[in-house]
Amino acid sequence: MHQSFISYKNFRSLKGSVVLCVAVLGLYVIAEPFATSDGGTWLGYLGGSLGGLLIIWLACLGIRKRKYKNTELRAVGWVSTHIYLGTALLLVVSLHSGFHLGLNVHSLAYAFTVMVILTGFYGLYAYSIYPDKITVNRDGMSRDSMFAEITEIDEKCLALSEQLSPEIFAKISENVEETKIKTYLLTRLFSDSNPKAETIYAAIEFIREQQLSMISSEELIRELDALLQEKETLVCRIERDIRYHFRLSWWLYLHVPLTIGTLLSLLIHVYVVLFYW
């Protein structure tokens, strides 16, 4: 039975994270943090230790996911805990810093942590939106099967156009050679408009113009027109598929390196605090 990482075990991880946040806030309110807003106080060391442990534990998620690749439910539980404790971490490290930021290694560790959390928020959004969009767009087909169907359509179009005229055959051959999947970086990230297969659209317009002067071959031209429209639809679906998959995974290319940067800056932060403060 499928269970969402958002509501896993009746929001168990969310409830635990809320309790953690309330406890941390309670400690800082009782200790009057704004009177002693310094990571070097006993409360600062406590918050720093808690934040450091959370960072190390959360960084282990990738290893845990691979370890539990054959036990989906346990992996969902780890992802759920990762999300909610990662959100709670934002509060913990912010209070630990005492909101004192500057050009130093301590603020660098804080900045890395915040960026990791923010990219994780995007990942949460992406995994809640794009898997469904990918499923609907594919309509039961894989990307490879869509490419295979385009190849089959091209062969049919060439065979039909050869029966019509040299001009139409030349146009269809040109279309087969020039049809490309174009999804630029900015388009993949920001554009939600339906892509247009321009070369296919031009071929369709050309075929329809020829239809007026080739009444005797009207049925063949209509069949060719329908095949080109089907090809245009498939090309657009492939472009959307690439776009959706890119939006689903690009953040990991920031999230993972930023996590490594967080761990390294955390080690330097701890070393400086222990040996130079």
Disulfide bonds with the S-S distance in Angstrom:
none
